[in-house]
Amino acid sequence: MNENDLDAASRPFLSPALRGSSAAPAAPAPRPPRLHLLALNPTDSVTEGFLPAAARLGLAVTLLTDQPEAHQRAYGRQEEKTGSAHPFPALDVVPCDVRDFAEVISRIAADGARPRAVFTNSDHLQAQAALAAQYFGLPGKDWRAALRTKNKAELRRALAAAGPDVADPVWSAELATGQDPATLAGLDAPYPCVVKPREGVASEDVVLVADADQLVRRCAEIRERRPGAALVVEEFLDGELRTLETLGDGRTLHVLGAFRTELSPPPYFIEERLHLLPAPPPQPHTDQVLAQLRALGVGFGVCHTEYVVQGDRARLIEVNYRAIGDQCDLVLAELLGIPLFEYILRTHMGEPLPDDLGARTDGRVRMEYVTADRAGRLASAPPASVTERDGVRLDYRPLRGIGEEHPLHRTNRDFLGVLRATGTDQGRIDAAVARFLAAHRWEIV
């Protein structure tokens, strides 16, 4: 059997006794429906969430990516961890320029068989996946909503057009592709304000600026790292940062949960920890966020929205039209006690969501991210571990290996490890996290 022929295991094997005989050959086994999944780099959401879910749904997967070697290494390591009982589907990793929707469509069409679904959990590939799904007549997100949420300048314009009854106006300005940062010197901005890449993710190159000189200087620095990139300058929304996690099928929009997020001190915005808020999510903010999502055209599949609480108003920071990341989605599925990743894939297969997901509401979680405070080599750190005590489960996962040397990114790429603390009592969870952090050391030299 060719180890690269992933469908070979599903085909009937003819014994030598039957070869060349007059016996009618056995009918070939039906091929499983195929999910086409678009990805850039490997992520925990795909490796531990969506691929195992696809296997449980009986789907074969064609993974289209511009980084095939990275995915093959990641899935090889996952198979080593889990042995022969690994929960992966039949999987083809196919090189593709996934940022180009025309190439995506061409590559899917070249497979011959009509895909069962086209899906991505990447921030960068939502519009491409939506256009490909539309091309093949499959359920999917509205590509315009995918573009509108990815492009932060367009998001602000869309919310402004919805009117003040839907969203409080947020001051913003755009530095277009190739436009000289010096043109911002005379900008009448409400300082301090925030500058960020227009299509950025993970707080990369997001920084608070105090005045016009600093604004121009920071934009020039970002342009050195991202030549020609479009940037957005926005009003600084000060207040408690929260998230809203939703899942819809175009008919029903479910609220899965909400987190309170704690950030590093300005001028940077690195997520340090998240707490799951008690269910149901607090009002009136939830209804306001849902109204703004409707104005943006968001309502199909999973979505992660970040907003700031200012009194009784919810003011949107950004909308990520995919599942919450950094392992929060994995923990959320566990706490809710529902097949979350299967539900997400089912929506893209055209299956309606149940009116009641049957989710638990008593779970609590604290996500604690151990973050590098300087560049250098990681000299010592605790190994992976899972412990349970006093009704609290602590699951620590290293994100950087001993001996690895990295620059300081001031993003989630500085995470050294993630501690997932779950239970039903927030006080016990917080105490368990404090004990863990006090008992371990992370040393960078």
Rosetta blueprint (number, residue, H / E / L):
1 M L
2 N L
3 E L
4 N L
5 D L
6 L L
7 D L
8 A H
9 A H
10 S H
11 R L
12 P L
13 F L
14 L L
15 S L
16 P L
17 A L
18 L L
19 R L
20 G L
21 S L
22 S L
23 A L
24 A L
25 P L
26 A L
27 A L
28 P L
29 A L
30 P L
31 R L
32 P L
33 P L
34 R E
35 L E
36 H E
37 L E
38 L E
39 A E
40 L L
41 N L
42 P L
43 T L
44 D H
45 S H
46 V H
47 T H
48 E H
49 G H
50 F H
51 L H
52 P H
53 A H
54 A H
55 A H
56 R H
57 L L
58 G L
59 L L
60 A E
61 V E
62 T E
63 L E
64 L E
65 T E
66 D L
67 Q L
68 P H
69 E H
70 A H
71 H H
72 Q H
73 R H
74 A H
75 Y H
76 G H
77 R H
78 Q H
79 E H
80 E H
81 K H
82 T H
83 G H
84 S H
85 A H
86 H L
87 P L
88 F L
89 P L
90 A L
91 L E
92 D E
93 V E
94 V E
95 P E
96 C L
97 D L
98 V L
99 R L
100 D L
101 F H
102 A H
103 E H
104 V H
105 I H
106 S H
107 R H
108 I H
109 A H
110 A H
111 D L
112 G L
113 A L
114 R L
115 P L
116 R L
117 A E
118 V E
119 F E
120 T E
121 N L
122 S L
123 D H
124 H H
125 L H
126 Q H
127 A H
128 Q H
129 A H
130 A H
131 L H
132 A H
133 A H
134 Q H
135 Y H
136 F L
137 G L
138 L L
139 P L
140 G L
141 K L
142 D L
143 W H
144 R H
145 A H
146 A H
147 L H
148 R H
149 T H
150 K H
151 N L
152 K H
153 A H
154 E H
155 L H
156 R H
157 R H
158 A H
159 L H
160 A H
161 A H
162 A H
163 G L
164 P L
165 D L
166 V L
167 A L
168 D L
169 P L
170 V L
171 W L
172 S E
173 A E
174 E E
175 L E
176 A L
177 T L
178 G L
179 Q L
180 D L
181 P H
182 A H
183 T H
184 L H
185 A L
186 G L
187 L L
188 D L
189 A L
190 P L
191 Y L
192 P L
193 C E
194 V E
195 V E
196 K E
197 P E
198 R L
199 E L
200 G L
201 V L
202 A L
203 S L
204 E L
205 D L
206 V L
207 V E
208 L E
209 V E
210 A L
211 D L
212 A H
213 D H
214 Q H
215 L H
216 V H
217 R H
218 R H
219 C H
220 A H
221 E H
222 I H
223 R H
224 E H
225 R H
226 R L
227 P L
228 G L
229 A L
230 A L
231 L E
232 V E
233 V E
234 E E
235 E E
236 F L
237 L L
238 D L
239 G L
240 E E
241 L E
242 R E
243 T E
244 L E
245 E E
246 T E
247 L E
248 G E
249 D E
250 G L
251 R L
252 T L
253 L E
254 H E
255 V E
256 L E
257 G E
258 A E
259 F E
260 R E
261 T E
262 E E
263 L E
264 S L
265 P L
266 P L
267 P L
268 Y L
269 F L
270 I L
271 E E
272 E E
273 R E
274 L E
275 H E
276 L E
277 L L
278 P L
279 A L
280 P L
281 P L
282 P L
283 Q L
284 P L
285 H H
286 T H
287 D H
288 Q H
289 V H
290 L H
291 A H
292 Q H
293 L H
294 R H
295 A H
296 L H
297 G L
298 V L
299 G L
300 F E
301 G E
302 V E
303 C E
304 H E
305 T E
306 E E
307 Y E
308 V E
309 V E
310 Q E
311 G L
312 D L
313 R E
314 A E
315 R E
316 L E
317 I E
318 E E
319 V E
320 N E
321 Y L
322 R L
323 A L
324 I L
325 G L
326 D L
327 Q L
328 C H
329 D H
330 L H
331 V H
332 L H
333 A H
334 E H
335 L H
336 L H
337 G L
338 I L
339 P L
340 L H
341 F H
342 E H
343 Y H
344 I H
345 L H
346 R H
347 T H
348 H H
349 M L
350 G L
351 E L
352 P L
353 L L
354 P L
355 D L
356 D L
357 L L
358 G L
359 A L
360 R L
361 T L
362 D L
363 G L
364 R E
365 V E
366 R E
367 M E
368 E E
369 Y E
370 V E
371 T E
372 A L
373 D L
374 R L
375 A L
376 G E
377 R E
378 L E
379 A E
380 S E
381 A L
382 P L
383 P L
384 A L
385 S E
386 V E
387 T E
388 E E
389 R E
390 D L
391 G L
392 V E
393 R E
394 L E
395 D E
396 Y E
397 R E
398 P E
399 L L
400 R L
401 G L
402 I L
403 G L
404 E L
405 E E
406 H E
407 P L
408 L L
409 H L
410 R L
411 T L
412 N H
413 R H
414 D H
415 F E
416 L E
417 G E
418 V E
419 L E
420 R E
421 A E
422 T E
423 G E
424 T L
425 D L
426 Q H
427 G H
428 R H
429 I H
430 D H
431 A H
432 A H
433 V H
434 A H
435 R H
436 F H
437 L H
438 A H
439 A H
440 H L
441 R L
442 W L
443 E E
444 I E
445 V L
